[in-house]
Amino acid sequence: MLRRLLLCATRPSVAALAELVQAWRHAEVEVEIDTFDTAMPDLAALVETASFDAALLVGPARRAPATVLPAPFAMGRDGRRVPMAWLPARDPVSLRRFAATAARVQNRVRARSALALLGQWLPRYLHVTQRLCRLADDAGVHALRWTGDAMTREGMIRALGCGVGLGLYVGHGRSMGWVGYHGVRAHHFPDDSVDRDDDAKDAPSREPMGAILSLCCRTASRRRVALSYAEAMPLMGVAAASFGAVGDTLYSDNTRWAVGVCDALAAGASTVGELLVRAAPASPSALASYRLIGDPLAPLGCSEQALGRALRVKTYE
């Protein structure tokens, strides 16, 4: 099915994203490119005047997610919610790394559905992940419980390099990362490949995730950081897309998001944008708090090989 995507960026940024644009078109996405030189366009207004399925705004890195987009969606001309994403143009190197990561996710075989459940080692969050495990299993989605009671930070980061389609974190969050796992920051993720020791010389290189959802406070906030954690994940090549809050969030809203994600996967959502549209709670505060970063059409499936690697990950259970 042909889909339409709006890409708004400067000409140098468009050039740096060429690999992803090619991958979109190979996936039968009609890409409309709107370039600008100085003032960024109002992405929501552009979406409201046309029939797009997704939109991505790439702009100056001095701008924060909270200031460039009002929400993760806009209402299209046909009355549908259209997912909108942001990407800061820090430099050509990180843009090309993101484009290569997102293109790799677009092009890979996606035979299976798997959900990596990540969470802080606190009873309320472990309870949520156990509930999500049951919902995912009932829906035929492989649930991987990689919570803080079952894995160290280093083990969890290695596990995320298996290449499963979707990761979901619940717990406390800050602008620089997750509080769980004794603190997770962007610099904890390796840039290129999983570190190998003498017992793992044949370990495969890291495979990016489709999307990482941080259902917690502030991971897309610029408070006291030059780049938020949610923005760093796609730019570092960890995932094609990420989802995080620009401020404080409510536990109840985040739980509704999490349950909605499982329901959306069960209903067949295949991209992060489609997933978030279907999963969105009715609460206005739940919508206003979050922003989507990276590829709004990032696929959520994974290969048989990736699922096999994920199922072999050792935990302390």
C-alpha positions as CSV (number, residue, x, y, z in Angstrom):
1,M,0.0,0.0,0.0
2,L,1.4,3.4,-1.0
3,R,2.0,5.7,1.9
4,R,2.9,9.4,1.8
5,L,5.5,11.0,4.0
6,L,6.4,14.7,4.4
7,L,10.1,15.4,5.1
8,C,10.9,19.0,6.0
9,A,14.6,19.8,6.3
10,T,17.4,22.0,5.0
11,R,19.1,20.9,1.7
12,P,22.3,19.8,3.5
13,S,20.2,17.6,5.9
14,V,18.2,16.1,2.9
15,A,21.5,15.2,1.3
16,A,22.7,13.5,4.6
17,L,19.4,11.5,4.8
18,A,19.6,10.2,1.2
19,E,20.1,6.6,2.2
20,L,16.8,6.7,4.2
21,V,14.9,8.5,1.5
22,Q,15.9,5.8,-0.9
23,A,14.9,3.1,1.6
24,W,11.5,4.8,2.1
25,R,10.9,4.8,-1.7
26,H,12.0,1.2,-2.0
27,A,9.3,0.4,0.6
28,E,6.7,2.2,-1.6
29,V,6.6,5.4,0.4
30,E,5.9,8.5,-1.6
31,V,8.3,11.1,-0.1
32,E,7.4,14.8,-0.4
33,I,10.4,16.9,0.5
34,D,9.9,20.5,1.7
35,T,13.2,22.4,2.1
36,F,13.8,25.5,4.1
37,D,16.8,27.8,4.7
38,T,16.2,29.7,7.9
39,A,12.8,29.7,9.7
40,M,11.4,26.2,10.2
41,P,8.0,25.5,8.9
42,D,5.0,24.7,11.0
43,L,4.8,21.0,10.5
44,A,1.4,20.5,12.1
45,A,-0.1,23.2,9.8
46,L,1.4,21.5,6.7
47,V,0.0,18.1,7.8
48,E,-3.4,19.6,8.3
49,T,-3.6,20.9,4.7
50,A,-2.8,17.6,2.9
51,S,-3.2,13.8,3.2
52,F,0.0,12.5,4.6
53,D,0.5,9.3,6.6
54,A,3.5,10.6,8.5
55,A,5.8,13.6,8.8
56,L,9.4,14.3,9.9
57,L,10.9,17.7,10.7
58,V,14.8,17.9,10.7
59,G,15.9,21.2,12.2
60,P,18.6,23.1,14.1
61,A,19.9,21.1,17.1
62,R,19.6,24.3,19.3
63,R,15.9,23.7,19.2
64,A,14.3,21.3,21.8
65,P,11.6,18.8,21.0
66,A,9.1,20.7,23.2
67,T,9.5,23.8,21.1
68,V,9.3,22.4,17.6
69,L,6.2,20.1,17.8
70,P,3.1,20.5,20.0
71,A,2.4,16.7,20.2
72,P,3.3,13.4,18.6
73,F,0.3,13.8,16.2
74,A,-1.5,16.3,14.0
75,M,-4.9,16.0,12.5
76,G,-4.7,15.4,8.8
77,R,-7.1,16.9,6.2
78,D,-9.0,13.6,6.1
79,G,-9.6,13.6,9.8
80,R,-6.9,11.0,10.7
81,R,-4.2,11.4,13.3
82,V,-0.9,11.7,11.5
83,P,2.3,10.9,13.4
84,M,4.9,13.7,13.4
85,A,8.6,13.2,14.4
86,W,11.5,15.5,15.1
87,L,15.2,15.0,14.5
88,P,17.9,17.5,15.5
89,A,20.5,18.2,12.8
90,R,23.6,18.1,15.0
91,D,26.1,17.4,12.2
92,P,26.3,15.5,8.9
93,V,28.0,12.5,10.6
94,S,25.2,11.8,13.1
95,L,22.5,12.4,10.4
96,R,24.1,9.9,8.1
97,R,24.4,7.4,11.0
98,F,20.7,7.9,11.7
99,A,19.8,7.5,8.0
100,A,21.9,4.3,7.7
101,T,20.3,2.9,10.9
102,A,16.7,3.7,9.8
103,A,17.4,2.5,6.3
104,R,18.7,-0.8,7.7
105,V,15.5,-1.2,9.7
106,Q,13.4,-0.4,6.7
107,N,15.2,-2.9,4.5
108,R,15.5,-5.9,6.8
109,V,13.3,-9.0,6.8
110,R,10.5,-8.6,9.4
111,A,9.0,-12.1,9.9
112,R,8.3,-12.0,13.6
113,S,6.9,-9.7,16.3
114,A,8.7,-9.3,19.6
115,L,8.5,-6.8,22.4
116,A,11.4,-6.2,24.8
117,L,10.0,-5.1,28.2
118,L,12.4,-3.0,30.1
119,G,11.7,-1.6,33.6
120,Q,13.1,-0.3,36.8
121,W,13.5,-2.7,39.7
122,L,10.6,-1.3,41.7
123,P,7.4,-3.3,42.5
124,R,5.0,-1.0,40.7
125,Y,7.0,-1.2,37.5
126,L,7.7,-4.9,37.7
127,H,3.9,-5.3,38.1
128,V,3.3,-3.4,34.9
129,T,5.8,-5.4,32.9
130,Q,4.3,-8.7,34.2
131,R,0.9,-7.5,33.1
132,L,2.3,-6.5,29.7
133,C,3.9,-9.9,29.3
134,R,0.6,-11.6,29.7
135,L,-1.1,-9.2,27.2
136,A,1.7,-9.7,24.7
137,D,1.7,-13.5,25.0
138,D,-2.1,-13.6,24.6
139,A,-1.7,-11.6,21.4
140,G,0.9,-13.9,20.0
141,V,3.7,-11.4,20.5
142,H,7.0,-12.7,21.9
143,A,7.5,-10.8,25.2
144,L,11.1,-10.6,26.4
145,R,11.2,-9.6,30.1
146,W,14.6,-7.7,30.4
147,T,13.7,-5.7,33.5
148,G,16.2,-4.5,36.1
149,D,15.7,-7.4,38.5
150,A,16.6,-9.9,35.7
151,M,19.5,-8.1,34.0
152,T,22.4,-5.8,34.7
153,R,22.7,-2.6,32.7
154,E,25.5,-4.1,30.6
155,G,23.4,-7.2,29.9
156,M,20.4,-5.2,28.9
157,I,22.3,-3.0,26.5
158,R,23.9,-6.1,24.9
159,A,20.4,-7.6,24.6
160,L,19.0,-4.5,22.8
161,G,21.6,-5.1,20.2
162,C,19.8,-8.3,19.1
163,G,17.6,-6.3,16.7
164,V,14.1,-6.9,18.0
165,G,11.6,-4.5,16.7
166,L,10.3,-2.7,19.8
167,G,11.5,-1.9,23.3
168,L,9.4,-0.4,26.0
169,Y,10.7,1.0,29.3
170,V,8.7,1.8,32.4
171,G,10.2,3.4,35.4
172,H,11.7,6.8,36.4
173,G,13.4,8.8,33.7
174,R,15.4,12.0,33.3
175,S,16.6,14.1,30.4
176,M,19.9,12.2,30.4
177,G,18.4,8.7,30.5
178,W,16.7,6.0,32.5
179,V,17.0,5.8,36.3
180,G,16.5,2.0,36.2
181,Y,19.5,-0.4,35.8
182,H,21.5,1.9,38.1
183,G,21.3,4.6,35.5
184,V,21.4,4.3,31.7
185,R,22.8,7.1,29.6
186,A,23.4,7.5,25.9
187,H,27.2,7.0,26.4
188,H,26.6,3.5,27.8
189,F,25.6,2.3,24.3
190,P,28.5,1.3,22.0
191,D,28.5,3.2,18.7
192,D,29.3,0.4,16.3
193,S,29.4,-3.2,17.6
194,V,28.9,-5.2,20.8
195,D,32.1,-5.5,22.8
196,R,33.6,-8.9,22.3
197,D,35.6,-10.9,24.9
198,D,37.6,-14.0,24.4
199,D,34.5,-16.2,24.9
200,A,32.4,-14.3,22.3
201,K,34.7,-13.8,19.3
202,D,32.0,-14.9,17.0
203,A,29.2,-12.7,18.5
204,P,27.3,-10.8,15.8
205,S,27.5,-7.0,15.5
206,R,24.8,-4.9,17.0
207,E,21.5,-4.8,15.0
208,P,19.4,-1.6,15.6
209,M,15.9,-1.7,17.1
210,G,12.9,-0.4,15.3
211,A,11.9,1.8,18.1
212,I,12.4,2.4,21.8
213,L,9.5,3.8,23.9
214,S,10.4,5.5,27.2
215,L,7.2,5.7,29.1
216,C,8.5,7.8,31.9
217,C,9.4,11.4,32.7
218,R,11.6,13.8,30.7
219,T,13.7,11.6,28.4
220,A,12.9,14.0,25.5
221,S,13.6,17.1,27.7
222,R,16.6,19.4,27.2
223,R,16.8,20.3,30.9
224,R,20.5,20.6,31.7
225,V,21.6,18.6,28.6
226,A,22.7,19.6,25.1
227,L,20.8,16.6,23.7
228,S,18.1,14.6,25.3
229,Y,18.3,10.8,25.7
230,A,15.4,10.2,23.4
231,E,17.1,12.3,20.7
232,A,20.4,10.5,21.1
233,M,19.1,7.0,20.5
234,P,18.3,7.5,16.8
235,L,21.4,9.7,16.2
236,M,23.7,7.1,17.7
237,G,22.2,4.3,15.7
238,V,20.6,2.4,18.6
239,A,17.1,2.6,17.1
240,A,15.4,4.0,14.1
241,A,12.9,5.9,16.3
242,S,12.4,6.7,20.0
243,F,9.5,8.1,22.0
244,G,9.9,10.2,25.1
245,A,8.4,12.9,27.3
246,V,9.4,16.5,27.3
247,G,8.3,17.0,31.0
248,D,6.9,15.1,33.9
249,T,4.3,12.4,33.3
250,L,1.7,10.5,35.3
251,Y,2.1,6.9,36.2
252,S,-1.5,6.3,35.2
253,D,-1.0,7.8,31.8
254,N,2.1,5.8,31.2
255,T,0.4,2.6,32.2
256,R,-2.4,3.4,29.7
257,W,0.2,4.0,27.0
258,A,1.8,0.7,27.8
259,V,-1.4,-1.3,27.7
260,G,-2.4,0.5,24.5
261,V,0.9,-0.5,22.9
262,C,0.2,-4.2,23.5
263,D,-3.3,-3.8,22.2
264,A,-2.0,-2.0,19.1
265,L,0.5,-4.8,18.4
266,A,-2.2,-7.3,18.8
267,A,-4.3,-5.4,16.2
268,G,-1.4,-5.6,13.7
269,A,0.4,-2.2,14.0
270,S,3.5,-2.5,11.9
271,T,5.2,0.9,12.2
272,V,6.0,3.1,15.2
273,G,3.7,5.8,13.9
274,E,0.8,3.5,13.4
275,L,1.5,1.9,16.9
276,L,1.4,5.2,18.7
277,V,-1.8,6.4,16.9
278,R,-3.6,3.2,17.9
279,A,-2.1,3.1,21.4
280,A,-2.7,6.7,22.4
281,P,-4.7,7.2,25.6
282,A,-7.7,9.5,25.7
283,S,-6.1,11.7,28.3
284,P,-4.9,15.1,26.8
285,S,-2.0,15.2,29.3
286,A,-0.8,11.8,28.0
287,L,-0.6,13.1,24.5
288,A,0.8,16.6,25.2
289,S,3.8,15.2,27.2
290,Y,5.3,13.1,24.5
291,R,7.3,13.5,21.3
292,L,8.4,11.1,18.6
293,I,12.0,11.2,17.5
294,G,13.4,9.7,14.3
295,D,11.7,7.7,11.6
296,P,7.9,7.9,12.0
297,L,7.5,4.9,9.7
298,A,10.1,2.7,11.5
299,P,9.0,-0.9,11.1
300,L,8.5,-3.0,14.3
301,G,9.1,-6.5,13.1
302,C,12.3,-8.5,13.4
303,S,13.9,-11.4,11.6
304,E,13.9,-15.0,12.8
305,Q,17.6,-14.7,13.5
306,A,17.1,-11.6,15.7
307,L,14.3,-13.3,17.7
308,G,16.5,-16.4,18.1
309,R,19.3,-14.3,19.5
310,A,16.9,-12.5,21.8
311,L,15.4,-15.7,23.2
312,R,18.9,-16.9,24.0
313,V,19.7,-13.9,26.2
314,K,20.4,-15.0,29.7
315,T,18.6,-13.4,32.6
316,Y,18.7,-13.9,36.4
317,E,15.2,-15.4,36.5
